[in-house]
Amino acid sequence: MSKIDIKSMSFDKTSIDSINGYYTDYPVVYFLNNDTTVYIGETVAVRNRMRDHLNNRERKSLKKMSLIIHEKFN
């Protein structure tokens, strides 16, 4: 993988449960956002981290997640 791969989807339980592929246990940079707020983070366990955020009162209001994957993150 020499290009950046960006996956964007709704920030909800259904989308989080549908995350699969080689990057599920791979370093990922991500954005969670709505119309007024952006949260930026990084993780190697994207599904678990997104579930944690979904259970967080402050981040629950965010509506979209974008996962950014690149081999140089590893």
N, C-alpha and C positions, 0 to 999 in steps of 0.2 A: 504494500500500500504506500504509494508515494504522493497521493493527493489527499486533501482534506475531505473527510466524509461528514456531512451534517445531516442529522435526522431531526426533524421538527414534528411535534405532535402535541395534542392536548395534555395538560398536566392533570391527570386523573387516574384513578385506580385501574381502569380498563387499559389505558395506554401503557401504564407502568407494567402491568402483568403481561402485555404483549411484547415487551422489549426482549429481543433475542438476537442471536448472532455472535460473532467472534468478540465483540466489544463488551459483552456483559461482565466479563472479569478482566477488563483491560483499562488502562488509564484513559479517562474521558474528562474533558472540560465541558461544562454545561451552563446554560442560561435558563433561569425560570423567570417568567415575566407576565405582566398584564399591561394595561395601557399606561400606567404611571410608575411602576416599580420593576426593577430588574435585580435578580440575585444571581451571582456568578460563583461557581464552585468547581471543584475537581474531585474525582473519586476513581477507585478501581473496582467498586462494587455498585454499579449504577442502579440496579433495581432496588437494592436495600437502601441506598442513600435517598432515592426518590420517594420510597415509602416513608422514610424518616421525615422528609420534608413535608409530605402530604399530611402527616400527623402533627406538624408544627403549626400552631395557631396563626403565626405571622405569615407563613408561606402558603397556607391553605388558600389564600385569596388569589394566588398567582394562577394563570390560566394556560400558559403555554410552556413547553420545555423544548430546548434545542440541545442536542448532544453533538459534540464536536470530537471527532476521532481522527487521529493521525499517528503514524508509527513513531514519530519523534517524541510523543508523550511517554513512550515506554522506556 
